[in-house]
Amino acid sequence: MPASARPPLPDRLLAFVQRDPYVLGITLLTAVVHLVVAGRYDIFRNELYFIVCGRHPAFSYVDQPPLVPLLAALTQVFGIHAWLLRLPAVLAATALVPVTADFARRLGGNTPSAIFAAASAALAPALIGITTTTTTATFEPIAWTVCAYALARGILGGEDRAFLWAGAVAGLAMEAKYGIAIWLLGLAAGILLTQVRGVWLQRRIWYGFLLCVALALPSLLWQTAHHWPFLELILNKRHAGANFTGTPLRFEIGQILAVNLVLWPLWMTGVIAPFVSERFARARFLSIAFVVATVIVFLTGGKDYYLFPVYPTMFAVGAAACSEMRKWVIGVWLMAASAQTLILLPVVLPILDPPALASFLAATHLRPKPDEAAAVGAPLTQVFSDELGWRDLERRVASVYRSLPLDDQRRVAIFASNYGEAAAIDVYGRADGLPAAISGQNQYYLWGSQGYDGSVMILVNVRPERWQRFCRSIETADTFGVPYAMPYETDRPILLCRGLRANLSATWYRFKRYQ
């Protein structure tokens, strides 16, 4: 149907409600659950960092493209509000449900298939977990799914214009996180290796590719102009063994448990069905894309959650392949999946207060295994522990700052050991009149020493024995840390350094730390 002949939007929405009331119900329930808990804990370490990056607009940053930082900063224009910061994440989680449902329909599924796919996208703990905060990973499930959905419409439905939508979504996703390149490589390989390879001869798929490149280009040019710090960071992490990918068996078991053990047969059906059923043979490129993405993530030492965005697509294919299944079987299947997700819900959603969550994790042994070195020793989960203690840190730094003579306040540099601490000081310290923090980690390194000479410095969470060599005098001014915060942010020192032996600005290059 030509675009000009399409029914008005209100009519299309009414048709959706009448056709898929259960999908609508799942969508609304997903939105309500995320909205209710969005502000339960404080702002996550990376969210604080994104807010600060967004307040320094750029075409890219050391460790991520610009879209999420700009969005995070925009939500905080009228003050610091964790709930507002999470609204984009709520929208991403909510939109994934109807998109996955319609994806299943486009692949040949019926109404039960659409409900099955929608419920699976809403129930997977892995997908719930990465949409509780607004980070670069938050938008990957919806972006990867929409990209595959649009390609499927173009390849299987003959809708050439869908290729342009796929390119636009992929390009925007590249401005949020470079990880979608993994999925694009998988999709390209899937198309090339299957019977739909003739689509490469169509002009609009190449127009979509060019659109993707055009949208991603500003960030890529910035990275090129700055000698690709993002790749330097990735290589540093890989060399240090920062990610705990483990063996192939461990990796796959982790995926199965994170996505929901009961849903494993569904997404495995999505992987296998195109190879055993002629009805779904033309969707085989999606299965190959899944396999290729899995191999890339594993071989590059990626974290478990790097692969989570592929599962809604496999839910859609699997649900379509189950279209002949009896409704009561699907109902029982979803009830079992719901039961497992309810058990895991406190692990991925901030439902319980920290003490209650700590007791729950200890009693159930459901504490997630660390997927990176930074997660080792988390009293709660890494995300929840990293949402605690930042305001306490800022208050204590502000107290040390106010204790200084006015002349020292005018020239003091506040140096933090990592970007989370620096960002907490910058975000919460505005109200206390604190100067901008400096740090050698990631984007903070590129922002430099901001002209400080090091004559007076407040040092946050550094090793006293190391800095004693550099300061003419050094003393412990305070400590910071709250219960259930990360170990490396608990009972840590705030030092006062006077008389840095070498000018800070002249020796700033020594502080560079991309990790």
C-alpha positions as CSV (number, residue, x, y, z in Angstrom):
1,M,0.0,0.0,0.0
2,P,1.5,3.4,-0.9
3,A,2.4,5.6,2.0
4,S,-0.2,8.2,0.9
5,A,-2.9,5.5,1.1
6,R,-2.1,4.3,4.6
7,P,-4.8,4.8,7.2
8,P,-4.3,7.7,9.7
9,L,-2.3,7.0,12.8
10,P,-5.3,6.9,15.2
11,D,-6.9,4.3,13.0
12,R,-3.8,2.2,12.9
13,L,-3.4,2.4,16.7
14,L,-7.1,1.4,17.1
15,A,-6.5,-1.5,14.7
16,F,-3.5,-2.6,16.8
17,V,-5.5,-2.5,20.0
18,Q,-8.3,-4.5,18.5
19,R,-5.9,-7.1,16.9
20,D,-3.4,-7.4,19.7
21,P,-5.0,-6.5,23.1
22,Y,-2.7,-9.0,24.9
23,V,0.4,-7.5,23.3
24,L,-0.8,-4.1,24.3
25,G,-1.4,-5.4,27.9
26,I,2.2,-6.8,28.0
27,T,3.5,-3.5,26.7
28,L,1.7,-1.4,29.3
29,L,2.7,-3.8,32.1
30,T,6.4,-3.5,31.0
31,A,6.2,0.3,31.0
32,V,4.5,0.4,34.5
33,V,7.0,-2.0,36.1
34,H,10.0,0.0,34.8
35,L,8.4,3.4,35.7
36,V,7.6,2.3,39.3
37,V,11.2,1.3,40.1
38,A,13.1,3.9,37.9
39,G,14.1,6.1,40.7
40,R,14.4,3.5,43.5
41,Y,18.2,3.7,43.7
42,D,20.5,6.6,42.9
43,I,22.3,7.3,39.7
44,F,24.7,4.7,38.3
45,R,28.4,5.4,37.9
46,N,28.3,5.4,34.1
47,E,25.1,7.5,34.1
48,L,26.9,10.2,36.1
49,Y,29.8,10.1,33.6
50,F,27.4,10.3,30.7
51,I,25.8,13.4,32.2
52,V,29.2,15.1,32.5
53,C,30.2,14.1,28.9
54,G,26.9,15.4,27.6
55,R,27.6,18.7,29.2
56,H,30.7,18.9,27.1
57,P,29.1,18.3,23.7
58,A,31.4,16.6,21.1
59,F,31.0,14.3,18.1
60,S,32.4,11.4,20.2
61,Y,34.3,10.6,23.4
62,V,37.1,8.3,24.3
63,D,34.9,5.4,25.3
64,Q,31.6,6.0,23.6
65,P,29.8,7.8,20.8
66,P,27.9,11.0,21.7
67,L,24.2,10.1,21.6
68,V,23.7,8.7,25.1
69,P,25.8,11.4,26.9
70,L,23.8,14.1,25.1
71,L,20.5,12.4,26.0
72,A,21.6,11.9,29.6
73,A,22.6,15.6,30.0
74,L,19.3,16.7,28.4
75,T,17.3,14.9,31.0
76,Q,19.1,16.7,33.8
77,V,18.7,20.3,32.5
78,F,16.2,21.2,35.3
79,G,18.0,19.5,38.1
80,I,19.3,16.1,39.2
81,H,16.5,13.5,38.8
82,A,17.3,9.8,38.6
83,W,13.7,9.0,37.5
84,L,13.9,11.4,34.5
85,L,17.3,10.0,33.6
86,R,15.7,6.5,33.3
87,L,12.8,7.6,31.1
88,P,14.6,6.9,27.9
89,A,15.4,3.4,29.2
90,V,11.8,2.8,30.1
91,L,10.8,3.8,26.5
92,A,13.4,1.4,25.1
93,A,12.2,-1.5,27.2
94,T,8.6,-0.8,26.4
95,A,9.0,-0.3,22.6
96,L,10.8,-3.7,22.3
97,V,7.6,-5.6,23.2
98,P,5.3,-4.6,20.3
99,V,8.3,-4.6,17.8
100,T,9.1,-8.2,18.7
101,A,5.5,-9.2,18.5
102,D,5.1,-7.6,15.0
103,F,8.4,-9.2,13.9
104,A,7.0,-12.6,14.7
105,R,3.9,-11.8,12.6
106,R,6.0,-10.6,9.7
107,L,7.9,-13.9,9.8
108,G,4.6,-15.8,9.3
109,G,3.4,-16.1,12.9
110,N,-0.2,-15.8,14.1
111,T,-1.7,-14.0,17.1
112,P,-0.4,-16.6,19.7
113,S,3.0,-16.2,18.1
114,A,2.9,-12.5,18.5
115,I,1.9,-12.8,22.2
116,F,4.6,-15.5,22.7
117,A,7.3,-13.2,21.2
118,A,6.1,-10.1,23.1
119,A,6.0,-11.9,26.4
120,S,9.4,-13.4,25.9
121,A,10.9,-10.0,25.2
122,A,9.3,-8.6,28.3
123,L,10.3,-11.6,30.6
124,A,13.9,-12.1,29.7
125,P,15.9,-11.0,32.8
126,A,18.9,-10.1,30.7
127,L,16.8,-7.6,28.7
128,I,15.1,-6.2,31.8
129,G,18.5,-5.7,33.5
130,I,20.1,-3.6,30.7
131,T,17.0,-1.3,30.5
132,T,17.0,-0.3,34.2
133,T,19.6,2.4,33.6
134,T,20.3,4.8,30.7
135,T,23.7,3.6,29.3
136,T,25.1,2.8,25.9
137,A,23.8,-0.8,26.2
138,T,20.2,0.3,27.0
139,F,19.2,0.9,23.4
140,E,20.9,-2.1,21.8
141,P,18.0,-4.6,22.1
142,I,15.5,-2.2,20.5
143,A,18.0,-1.0,17.9
144,W,19.3,-4.5,16.9
145,T,15.8,-5.8,16.7
146,V,14.4,-2.9,14.6
147,C,17.3,-3.2,12.3
148,A,16.7,-7.0,11.7
149,Y,13.0,-6.4,11.5
150,A,13.4,-3.7,8.8
151,L,15.8,-5.9,6.8
152,A,13.3,-8.8,7.1
153,R,10.5,-6.6,5.8
154,G,12.7,-5.6,2.9
155,I,14.0,-9.1,2.1
156,L,11.0,-11.2,2.8
157,G,8.2,-8.7,2.2
158,G,9.6,-6.9,-0.7
159,E,9.3,-3.5,1.0
160,D,12.4,-1.7,-0.5
161,R,11.8,1.4,1.7
162,A,12.5,-0.7,4.8
163,F,16.1,-0.9,3.8
164,L,16.4,2.9,4.4
165,W,14.8,2.4,7.8
166,A,17.4,-0.3,8.6
167,G,20.2,2.0,7.6
168,A,18.8,4.9,9.6
169,V,18.4,2.8,12.7
170,A,21.8,1.2,12.4
171,G,23.4,4.7,11.9
172,L,21.7,6.1,14.9
173,A,22.6,3.0,16.9
174,M,26.3,3.5,16.0
175,E,26.0,7.0,17.5
176,A,24.9,5.3,20.8
177,K,27.3,2.3,20.9
178,Y,29.6,0.8,18.3
179,G,28.5,-2.7,19.3
180,I,25.8,-2.8,16.6
181,A,28.7,-3.4,14.1
182,I,28.8,-6.9,15.4
183,W,25.2,-7.4,14.5
184,L,25.6,-5.7,11.1
185,L,28.5,-8.1,10.3
186,G,26.4,-11.0,11.2
187,L,23.4,-9.8,9.1
188,A,25.6,-9.1,6.2
189,A,27.2,-12.6,6.4
190,G,23.7,-14.2,6.8
191,I,22.4,-12.5,3.6
192,L,25.6,-13.4,1.7
193,L,25.5,-17.0,2.7
194,T,21.8,-17.7,2.0
195,Q,19.4,-17.7,-0.9
196,V,18.4,-14.1,-0.3
197,R,21.9,-12.9,-1.4
198,G,20.3,-11.4,-4.5
199,V,19.2,-8.5,-2.3
200,W,22.7,-7.1,-2.6
201,L,21.8,-6.2,-6.2
202,Q,19.0,-3.8,-5.1
203,R,19.8,-0.2,-5.0
204,R,17.9,0.7,-1.8
205,I,19.9,-1.6,0.4
206,W,23.0,0.3,-0.7
207,Y,21.2,3.5,0.0
208,G,20.5,2.2,3.4
209,F,24.1,1.4,3.9
210,L,25.2,4.9,2.8
211,L,22.6,6.4,5.2
212,C,24.1,4.3,8.0
213,V,27.6,5.5,7.2
214,A,26.5,9.1,6.9
215,L,24.9,9.0,10.4
216,A,27.8,7.2,12.0
217,L,30.5,9.3,10.3
218,P,30.8,12.2,12.7
219,S,31.7,9.9,15.6
220,L,34.1,7.9,13.4
221,L,35.8,11.0,12.2
222,W,36.3,12.2,15.7
223,Q,37.8,8.9,16.7
224,T,40.1,9.1,13.7
225,A,41.2,12.6,14.5
226,H,42.0,11.6,18.0
227,H,43.9,8.4,16.9
228,W,41.1,6.0,17.9
229,P,41.2,6.1,21.7
230,F,38.2,3.7,21.7
231,L,40.3,1.0,20.1
232,E,43.2,1.8,22.5
233,L,40.8,1.4,25.4
234,I,39.5,-2.0,24.1
235,L,43.0,-3.3,23.5
236,N,44.1,-2.2,27.0
237,K,41.2,-4.1,28.6
238,R,41.9,-7.2,26.5
239,H,45.6,-7.1,27.4
240,A,44.8,-6.7,31.1
241,G,42.2,-9.6,31.0
242,A,39.6,-7.2,32.4
243,N,36.6,-9.2,30.9
244,F,35.8,-12.7,32.1
245,T,34.5,-14.3,29.0
246,G,35.5,-17.8,30.1
247,T,35.3,-21.0,28.1
248,P,32.7,-21.4,25.3
249,L,30.6,-23.7,27.6
250,R,30.7,-21.2,30.5
251,F,29.7,-18.4,28.1
252,E,26.8,-20.3,26.6
253,I,25.5,-21.4,30.0
254,G,25.7,-17.8,31.2
255,Q,23.6,-16.7,28.2
256,I,21.0,-19.4,28.8
257,L,20.6,-18.6,32.5
258,A,20.6,-14.8,31.9
259,V,18.0,-14.9,29.2
260,N,15.7,-17.3,31.2
261,L,16.3,-21.0,31.2
262,V,12.7,-21.7,30.3
263,L,12.9,-19.5,27.2
264,W,16.0,-21.3,25.9
265,P,14.0,-23.8,23.7
266,L,12.2,-20.8,22.2
267,W,15.3,-18.9,21.0
268,M,17.0,-22.2,20.0
269,T,14.0,-23.0,17.9
270,G,14.5,-19.6,16.3
271,V,18.1,-20.5,15.5
272,I,17.3,-24.0,14.1
273,A,13.9,-23.7,12.4
274,P,15.1,-21.8,9.3
275,F,17.5,-24.7,8.6
276,V,14.9,-27.5,9.0
277,S,11.7,-25.9,7.8
278,E,11.3,-24.8,4.2
279,R,8.6,-22.4,5.4
280,F,11.3,-20.3,7.2
281,A,14.2,-21.0,4.9
282,R,14.3,-17.3,3.7
283,A,14.8,-16.2,7.3
284,R,17.9,-18.3,7.6
285,F,20.0,-15.2,7.3
286,L,18.8,-14.2,10.8
287,S,20.0,-17.5,12.3
288,I,23.4,-17.2,10.7
289,A,23.6,-13.6,11.9
290,F,23.0,-14.9,15.5
291,V,25.7,-17.5,15.2
292,V,28.2,-15.0,13.7
293,A,27.5,-12.4,16.4
294,T,27.9,-15.1,19.1
295,V,31.3,-16.1,17.7
296,I,32.5,-12.5,17.4
297,V,31.5,-11.6,20.9
298,F,33.2,-14.7,22.3
299,L,36.4,-14.5,20.3
300,T,36.9,-10.8,21.1
301,G,36.5,-11.5,24.8
302,G,33.2,-9.6,25.1
303,K,31.1,-9.5,28.3
304,D,28.0,-11.6,28.6
305,Y,25.6,-8.7,28.0
306,Y,27.2,-7.8,24.6
307,L,25.1,-10.6,23.1
308,F,21.8,-9.9,24.8
309,P,20.4,-7.7,22.0
310,V,20.2,-10.6,19.6
311,Y,17.6,-12.6,21.6
312,P,14.4,-10.6,20.7
313,T,15.1,-11.5,17.0
314,M,15.5,-15.1,17.9
315,F,12.3,-14.9,20.0
316,A,10.4,-13.6,17.0
317,V,11.7,-16.4,14.7
318,G,11.1,-19.1,17.3
319,A,7.6,-17.8,18.1
320,A,6.7,-17.8,14.4
321,A,7.9,-21.3,14.1
322,C,5.7,-22.3,17.0
323,S,2.6,-20.9,15.4
324,E,1.0,-24.3,15.1
325,M,1.5,-25.1,18.7
326,R,-1.6,-25.4,20.9
327,K,-2.5,-22.2,22.8
328,W,-2.5,-24.0,26.2
329,V,1.0,-25.2,25.6
330,I,2.2,-21.7,24.9
331,G,0.3,-20.5,28.0
332,V,2.0,-23.1,30.3
333,W,5.3,-22.3,28.7
334,L,4.9,-18.6,29.5
335,M,3.7,-19.2,33.0
336,A,6.8,-21.3,33.7
337,A,9.0,-18.5,32.2
338,S,7.2,-15.9,34.3
339,A,7.8,-17.9,37.4
340,Q,11.5,-18.0,36.8
341,T,11.7,-14.3,36.0
342,L,9.7,-13.4,39.2
343,I,12.4,-15.3,41.2
344,L,15.2,-13.4,39.4
345,L,13.4,-10.0,39.3
346,P,15.1,-8.6,42.5
347,V,18.5,-9.3,40.9
348,V,17.7,-7.2,37.8
349,L,15.3,-4.6,39.1
350,P,15.8,-2.3,42.1
351,I,12.8,-3.8,44.0
352,L,14.5,-4.5,47.3
353,D,16.4,-2.0,49.5
354,P,20.2,-2.8,49.7
355,P,20.1,-4.7,53.0
356,A,17.1,-6.8,51.9
357,L,18.7,-7.5,48.5
358,A,22.0,-8.5,50.2
359,S,20.1,-11.0,52.3
360,F,18.1,-12.3,49.3
361,L,21.3,-12.8,47.3
362,A,23.0,-14.6,50.2
363,A,19.9,-16.9,50.8
364,T,19.2,-17.8,47.2
365,H,22.8,-17.9,45.8
366,L,21.5,-15.9,42.8
367,R,24.4,-13.4,42.8
368,P,25.6,-13.0,39.2
369,K,29.1,-14.2,38.6
370,P,31.4,-11.3,37.7
371,D,31.9,-10.7,34.0
372,E,34.7,-8.3,34.4
373,A,37.4,-7.5,37.0
374,A,35.6,-4.4,38.1
375,A,32.6,-6.5,39.3
376,V,34.6,-8.7,41.7
377,G,33.5,-8.3,45.3
378,A,30.2,-6.4,44.6
379,P,28.1,-6.6,47.8
380,L,25.0,-6.5,45.7
381,T,25.1,-6.7,41.9
382,Q,27.7,-4.6,40.2
383,V,25.1,-2.2,38.8
384,F,23.2,-1.8,42.1
385,S,26.4,-1.4,44.2
386,D,27.6,1.2,41.7
387,E,24.5,3.3,42.3
388,L,25.4,3.8,46.0
389,G,27.7,6.2,47.8
390,W,28.2,9.0,45.2
391,R,26.4,11.7,47.1
392,D,28.3,10.8,50.3
393,L,31.5,11.1,48.3
394,E,30.6,14.5,47.0
395,R,29.5,15.8,50.5
396,R,32.8,14.7,52.0
397,V,34.9,16.3,49.3
398,A,32.8,19.5,49.6
399,S,33.5,19.4,53.4
400,V,37.2,19.2,52.8
401,Y,37.0,21.9,50.2
402,R,35.1,24.3,52.5
403,S,37.7,23.7,55.3
404,L,40.4,25.3,53.1
405,P,41.4,29.0,53.3
406,L,39.8,31.1,50.5
407,D,43.1,31.5,48.7
408,D,43.5,27.7,48.6
409,Q,39.9,27.2,47.4
410,R,40.6,29.4,44.4
411,R,43.5,27.3,43.2
412,V,42.7,23.8,44.5
413,A,42.5,20.9,42.0
414,I,40.1,18.1,42.9
415,F,41.7,14.9,41.4
416,A,39.7,11.7,41.3
417,S,41.2,8.2,40.6
418,N,38.4,7.3,38.2
419,Y,35.7,8.8,36.0
420,G,32.9,7.7,38.4
421,E,34.2,9.7,41.3
422,A,35.1,12.7,39.1
423,A,31.6,12.6,37.6
424,A,29.9,12.4,41.0
425,I,31.8,15.5,42.1
426,D,30.9,17.3,38.9
427,V,27.2,16.4,38.9
428,Y,26.4,16.7,42.6
429,G,29.1,19.3,43.4
430,R,27.4,22.1,41.4
431,A,25.1,22.8,44.2
432,D,28.0,23.1,46.6
433,G,30.1,25.3,44.4
434,L,32.8,22.8,43.8
435,P,35.2,23.4,40.9
436,A,35.2,20.8,38.1
437,A,37.0,17.6,39.0
438,I,39.9,16.2,37.0
439,S,41.0,12.7,36.4
440,G,43.3,10.7,34.1
441,Q,40.7,8.1,33.1
442,N,39.1,8.1,29.7
443,Q,37.5,11.3,28.5
444,Y,38.6,13.2,31.6
445,Y,42.2,12.8,30.5
446,L,41.4,14.6,27.2
447,W,39.8,17.4,29.2
448,G,43.2,17.9,30.7
449,S,44.4,19.5,34.0
450,Q,42.3,22.6,33.4
451,G,45.3,24.9,34.1
452,Y,45.9,23.7,37.7
453,D,49.5,23.8,38.8
454,G,49.2,21.3,41.6
455,S,50.1,23.7,44.5
456,V,47.0,22.5,46.4
457,M,45.2,19.3,45.5
458,I,42.3,17.3,47.0
459,L,43.1,13.7,46.0
460,V,40.2,11.2,45.9
461,N,40.8,7.5,46.3
462,V,44.5,7.5,45.4
463,R,47.3,5.5,47.1
464,P,48.9,7.6,49.8
465,E,52.2,5.8,49.6
466,R,52.5,6.6,45.9
467,W,51.7,10.3,46.2
468,Q,54.0,10.9,49.1
469,R,56.8,11.1,46.6
470,F,55.1,13.8,44.6
471,C,53.8,16.1,47.3
472,R,55.8,18.3,49.7
473,S,53.2,17.5,52.3
474,I,50.2,15.1,52.3
475,E,47.6,14.3,54.9
476,T,44.4,12.3,55.1
477,A,41.5,14.8,55.3
478,D,38.6,12.3,55.3
479,T,37.4,9.0,54.1
480,F,34.3,8.0,52.1
481,G,32.2,5.0,51.5
482,V,28.8,3.6,52.3
483,P,27.5,0.1,53.0
484,Y,26.9,-2.1,49.9
485,A,28.9,0.2,47.6
486,M,31.7,-1.4,45.5
487,P,34.8,-2.4,47.5
488,Y,37.0,0.0,45.7
489,E,34.6,2.9,46.7
490,T,34.3,1.9,50.4
491,D,36.6,3.2,53.2
492,R,38.8,5.1,50.7
493,P,40.9,8.1,51.5
494,I,40.5,11.8,50.6
495,L,43.9,13.3,50.8
496,L,45.1,16.9,50.9
497,C,48.3,17.4,48.9
498,R,50.3,20.6,49.0
499,G,53.2,21.6,46.8
500,L,53.2,19.1,44.0
501,R,56.9,18.8,43.1
502,A,56.3,18.9,39.3
503,N,53.8,21.3,37.6
504,L,50.5,19.4,37.1
505,S,49.8,20.8,33.6
506,A,53.3,20.1,32.4
507,T,53.2,16.5,33.5
508,W,49.6,15.7,32.7
509,Y,50.5,13.1,30.1
510,R,51.7,10.8,32.8
511,F,48.1,10.5,34.1
512,K,46.6,9.0,31.0
513,R,44.6,5.9,31.7
514,Y,42.2,4.5,29.0
515,Q,40.4,1.5,30.5
